[in-house]
Amino acid sequence: MEGTYFIKTIRPYSRGRDTEIRKAPKVYLCDSGLPNHFAKLDEGTIFENSILQNLRFYGELNYYQRKSGVEIDFILQKNKAYEVKLSPEESDLRKLKELSKSLKLKEYKLISKNYSKLKCTMFGFML
């Protein structure tokens, strides 16, 4: 299905730690219109899916998730972290910063749909 551009899968990013999820790829829909019509996807899922559609042209994408549930939505080219939030909060930025440092990623950004005064935040259309 990926070859027909119906779905896009991204693999987990791993540094070999025990707490990481290493096998399960995340599946994104290349066109969320039809599934949204039938399944009524939530706004956050649709926004994250649209960010993937923009990021995929910039290079290899991965995601990172620990068994505890802490995650980074997208890691681009193994050095930039992007966390997608409708309305990011200070705690989201703090978690992203800590996780990015522990993975030795050079750059991190929160991608927001709604306005935010937080540092390291950008709108999805700015990609």
C-alpha positions in Angstrom: 0.0 0.0 0.0 2.9 2.3 0.5 4.0 1.9 -3.1 0.6 3.1 -4.2 0.9 6.2 -2.0 -2.1 5.2 0.1 -0.1 5.0 3.3 3.3 6.1 4.6 5.1 4.2 7.3 7.9 5.6 9.5 10.2 3.4 11.5 11.3 4.0 15.1 14.5 5.8 15.9 16.7 3.8 18.2 20.0 4.3 20.1 19.9 0.8 21.5 18.4 1.5 24.9 16.1 -1.0 26.6 13.3 1.4 27.1 12.8 2.2 23.4 10.2 0.7 21.1 12.2 -0.7 18.1 10.0 -2.7 15.8 6.5 -1.2 15.2 6.3 1.3 12.4 3.8 4.2 12.6 1.3 4.3 9.7 0.1 7.5 8.3 -2.5 8.0 5.5 -1.4 10.0 2.5 -4.9 11.4 2.1 -6.9 11.7 5.3 -10.1 12.8 3.6 -11.8 9.5 3.1 -10.9 7.9 6.4 -11.9 11.1 8.2 -15.3 11.0 6.5 -15.9 7.4 7.8 -14.0 7.3 11.1 -14.2 11.0 12.2 -10.5 11.3 13.0 -9.7 13.8 15.8 -8.1 17.2 14.9 -4.7 16.3 16.4 -4.4 13.2 14.3 -5.3 15.1 11.1 -2.8 17.8 12.0 0.0 15.3 12.7 -0.7 13.6 9.4 -0.5 16.9 7.5 2.8 17.7 9.1 4.2 14.3 8.0 3.1 15.1 4.4 5.2 18.3 4.6 8.3 16.8 6.3 8.6 13.7 4.2 10.1 15.7 1.3 13.1 16.9 3.5 14.6 13.4 4.1 14.4 10.3 6.2 11.8 10.4 8.9 11.7 8.4 12.1 9.8 8.6 15.4 10.9 7.9 18.9 8.9 6.3 21.7 9.8 4.8 25.0 7.8 2.1 26.6 6.7 4.7 29.2 4.8 6.5 26.4 7.2 9.5 26.1 7.7 10.2 22.4 9.0 12.5 19.7 6.6 12.5 16.7 9.2 13.0 14.0 13.0 12.8 13.8 14.3 14.2 10.5 17.6 13.1 9.1 18.6 11.7 12.6 19.3 15.1 14.0 16.1 17.3 14.2 13.2 16.5 16.5 9.7 17.7 15.9 6.8 17.3 18.3 3.4 18.2 16.9 0.8 19.8 19.2 -2.4 21.6 18.6 -1.7 24.0 21.5 1.7 23.3 23.0 2.4 23.9 26.7 5.6 24.6 28.6 5.7 20.9 29.8 5.7 19.8 26.1 8.7 21.9 25.4 10.5 20.7 28.5 10.0 17.0 27.6 11.1 17.6 24.0 14.2 19.4 25.1 15.2 16.7 27.6 14.5 13.8 25.2 16.3 15.6 22.4 19.4 16.1 24.5 19.4 12.5 25.7 19.3 11.3 22.1 22.0 13.8 21.1 19.8 15.5 18.5 21.1 18.9 17.3 17.8 20.7 17.0 14.2 20.5 18.3 11.0 22.3 17.6 7.4 22.2 18.6 5.0 22.5 15.7 1.8 24.1 16.7 -1.5 24.7 15.0 -2.6 27.4 17.4 -0.7 30.4 18.5 1.9 29.9 21.2 4.4 32.3 22.8 6.7 29.4 23.7 10.3 29.5 22.5 11.2 26.9 19.8 7.7 26.8 18.4 6.6 27.2 14.8 3.4 26.9 12.8 3.0 23.9 10.5 2.9 26.1 7.4 6.4 27.3 8.2 8.0 24.0 7.4 
